[in-house]
Amino acid sequence: MPTPPDRIERARQLRRDSTQAERRLWYRLRGGQLGVRFRRQVPVGPFIADFACVPARLVVELDGGQHVEQAEADARRTRSLEAQGYRVLRFWNHEVLENLEGVLQRIAEALAGRP
């Protein structure tokens, strides 16, 4: 089923308006630096995932402070993505900014099939 044009435009807007944490992580994920191709702000079902490696069925989400108030909505989103066959990793923005290497290690472990 094709992605609706409004969702495509929203994904483009999110790419243009990315956070510092998103830009920093994208710099390290892009170009197959982890051995797989990631896409950013990509429509996945009814959602737009921050980062997705479609062949590995892995979604990486970055959460800012606003996500404290929407924990249940995030949990529903995660369950829905998992029901579509994706594994979802969530990181706080400050984790990316303060411990990028640790975040990349966890992503690499997920890609290798380790918990």
N, C-alpha and C positions, 0 to 999 in steps of 0.2 A: 504494500500500500504506500503510495507516494506521501512524502512529508508535505503538510500544508504550507503554502507560501508564507503565512504569517509566522510560523515556527522557524522557517528558514531565515526570515528577516530578523527575528529575535535572536537567533544564534549568531548572526553576523554582528548585531549590536553588542551582544555580550563579548564577542571577540575584540571588538573595538574598545570596549570599556572595561577591559580586564583589570583585576586588582594586581597589586604588586606581587602578592604571593602567587597568583596564577601566572604572571609573566615570568617569574623566577623559575617556577616548576616547568613551564612550557619550554623554556630555554634548554632545560636538561632532558626533556622527554622527546623533543622534536628531532627529526632526522634519523630515527631509529637508533639513538644512542644506547638504548637498553636492549637492542637486538630485535625490537618489534616496532611497528608503526603505531603511534598514537595520533589521535585527532583531538582537537579542542573545541569545546562548545558545540557538541554534535548532538543532533536529535536522536534520541533512543526511545522508541515508543512515544508516549505522550510527554516525555521529559526532554530537557536539554542537559546532557551530562557535561561536567566541566572538562573531563578528559576521558577518552575511551580508546581501548585497543580492541577493536571488533573481533579480529581473529582469535584473540586469547579470551574473549568474553569478559574483559575487565574494565570496570568503570572506576575512576578516581574522582572523588568529590572533595572540594575544599570548602570549609565552613568558616564564616566570620562570626563576629559577636551576635549578629541577629539570629543565628541558628539556635542559640540558647532558648529563645522563646518559641521556636518552631520544631522542637525535638520530635514531637509526635508526627508532624508532617514529614520530616526527614526520614523517620522510621518507616512510614507508609511508602515513601518513595523508594527506599532501599528494598523493601519487601517486593514491590512491584518490579523493580529492575532484576532482582534475584529470580522472580517468577518468569522473567523473560530469558533466563539462563546466564545472567551476568553475575560476576562476583563484584562486590562494591567495597572499596576502601575509602574511608573518610578520614580526613586530616583537618586540623584547625589551621587557619592561616598562619598563626604564630609558630606552629610546628615547622612549616615550610620555611619561614623566614629565619628561624633560630636553629633548625636542625635539618637542613635540606638533605644532607648525606644520609641521615637516618630514614627520612621519608623515602628516598630513592632505594635504599636497601629493602625496605618493606615492600615496595612496588616490585622490585626484582624478585624477591622471595615469592610473592603472589604469582608472578609470571612463571616461576619455576615450579609452581604447584605446591609450595610449602605453606602451611598455615601462618 
